[in-house]
Amino acid sequence: MKIGIFGGTFNPVHFGHLRAAEEIAQNFLDKVIFIPTNITSNKKMSGIDPEKRMEMLNTAIKNNKKFEVSDIEIKRGGLSYSYDTIVQLKKIYKSDELYFIAGIDAYSDVKNWKNGAEIFDKINFIVVNRSGMKSDSKNLVKLISFLPDNLKERIKVDYSENRLVTPENKYIYFFKITRLDISSTVIRNNFKNNISNLFLLPNEVINYIINNKLY
């Protein structure tokens, strides 16, 4: 089975996240696992408990058979690092093919990730972008420039499959998704300012936020 790992704060989850996962699943995967962070090292959180962010995710994906939610980072506690999560998941899904889903902004900083170079020996990547870079071979090569220095020269470009190939025969795909200009920050501010969030996130999640007075 091909499984996508989609991590993030999801504070809150919205249609931008859900549509991206839907398109990626349709083109690459049998299943997408959403993994809300416990504590992230590079974002300021709004004080929402990770369990509540997970409950919002469960509410949002409950009718999609290809989607599920994991509390692996919440249970582990402390700061959430992608490397630690990948190591854990590979022990759980030993016979499956795992794909780490990353936005282009996050991927461009991969040199600074914990064990950034080692990650590419363990898991495939699907790098997504909403605008700007196109899913063509020229921009596929540009993805190499973001990689750790000790990996750059050992990467091969597979033009026939539109992907990069690592020394451990893991793949890095670039995939352009439908642009939905939706921001969790804007959604939180809308709630604070009594501005409608209809059509930005599922109604069930809106009701959950209002009933639990999250923002």
Secondary structure, 3 states (H helix, E strand, C coil): CEEEEEEECCCCCCHHHHHHHHHHHHHHCCEEEEEECCECCCCCCCCCCHHHHHHHHHHHHCCCCCEEECCHHHHHCCECCHHHHHHHHHHHCCCCEEEEEEEHHHHCCHHHCCCHHHHHHHCEEEEEECCCCCCCHHHHHHHHHHCCHHHHCCCEEECCCCEEECCCCCEEEEEECCCCCCCHHHHHHHHHCCCCCCCCCCHHHHHHHHHHCCC
